[in-house]
Structure formats: structure tokens, C-alpha cells
Amino acid sequence: MSLSERPELLDHVGWRLHLAYARWKTLFAERMVARGCPWMGEARGALLQHVGPDGVSQNVLVARSGLTKQAAQQHLDALVADGIVARLP
């Protein structure tokens, strides 16, 4: 499909909210990195939005994040190594 054949995006409030969220998320990550949290600018930092204050099981984290088990495991290993999260039984 060529560019001229693609449908025009609607100027919809949902689309505008999505764009605003994407901009906020970028600014938040940039400011967290500037404050000494470099992992927030990396893919592993995105996992934290799925954890919550009471924690979460790794299986639930995989389901919420949409990552493979292997990718989530690698990111979690790095977060644990940096002391950002802890694994509990």
C-alpha cells in the first residue's frame, strides 16, 4: 500500500491522548536519567510500570508487559543486579 492509498488518521481525542502520553513518557524517562536513574532510559525501565507497589509475580509481569519470558528474565536480572527490584519467594 502506498502512502497515498493509506487512510488519513482521524483527529480524535484518543489519538491526542496517546500522543500526549507518549510525550510525557519520554520526558519522564529523560528526567529520571538526568537524576541518576539511567535504567529508566533503557528497555528494562519500562518493566517497572507493570510492577506496582505490592510487587507482582514474574508470570504476571510477562503477561502485562507483552515480553517473552526470556526477555523479562534478562531485564529483571539486570534490575536485581542494580538493586532496583528484589525477588521474593
C-alpha positions in Angstrom: 0.0 0.0 0.0 1.5 3.3 -1.0 1.3 6.4 1.2 -1.4 7.9 -1.0 -3.6 4.8 -0.5 -3.4 4.8 3.3 -6.4 6.2 5.1 -5.9 9.6 6.8 -5.6 9.5 10.6 -8.6 10.9 12.4 -8.1 13.9 14.7 -9.6 12.1 17.6 -9.3 12.7 21.3 -8.0 9.2 21.8 -5.2 9.8 19.4 -4.3 13.1 21.0 -4.3 11.4 24.5 -2.0 8.7 23.1 0.4 11.4 21.7 0.4 13.3 25.0 1.1 10.1 26.9 4.0 9.2 24.6 5.5 12.7 25.1 5.1 12.6 28.8 6.7 9.1 29.0 9.7 10.4 27.0 10.1 13.4 29.2 9.7 11.4 32.4 12.4 8.9 31.3 14.8 11.7 30.3 14.4 13.4 33.6 14.8 10.2 35.6 18.0 9.5 33.7 19.2 13.1 34.4 18.5 12.4 38.1 20.8 9.4 38.2 18.5 6.6 37.1 20.0 5.5 33.8 18.0 2.3 33.7 14.8 4.4 33.2 16.0 5.3 29.7 16.5 1.6 28.8 14.0 -1.1 27.9 14.3 -2.7 31.4 13.0 0.5 33.0 9.7 0.0 31.1 9.0 -3.1 33.2 8.5 -1.0 36.3 5.2 0.3 35.2 3.8 -3.2 35.4 5.1 -4.0 38.9 3.1 -1.8 41.3 3.8 -1.0 45.0 3.0 -4.6 46.2 5.1 -6.4 43.6 4.0 -8.9 41.0 4.8 -12.4 40.0 7.2 -12.9 37.1 4.4 -14.7 35.1 2.1 -11.8 35.6 4.8 -9.3 34.7 5.4 -11.3 31.4 1.7 -11.2 30.6 1.3 -7.4 31.4 4.5 -6.4 29.6 4.0 -8.5 26.4 7.6 -9.6 26.6 8.8 -13.1 26.2 9.7 -15.0 29.4 13.4 -14.8 28.3 13.4 -11.1 27.7 11.6 -10.3 31.0 14.1 -12.6 32.8 17.1 -10.7 31.4 15.6 -7.3 32.3 14.7 -8.5 35.8 18.2 -9.9 36.3 19.7 -6.6 35.4 17.3 -4.7 37.6 18.0 -7.0 40.5 21.8 -6.7 39.9 21.4 -2.9 40.1 19.4 -3.1 43.3 16.2 -1.6 41.7 14.0 -4.6 42.4 14.2 -7.6 44.6 13.0 -11.2 44.1 11.0 -12.6 46.9 9.6 -16.1 47.4 
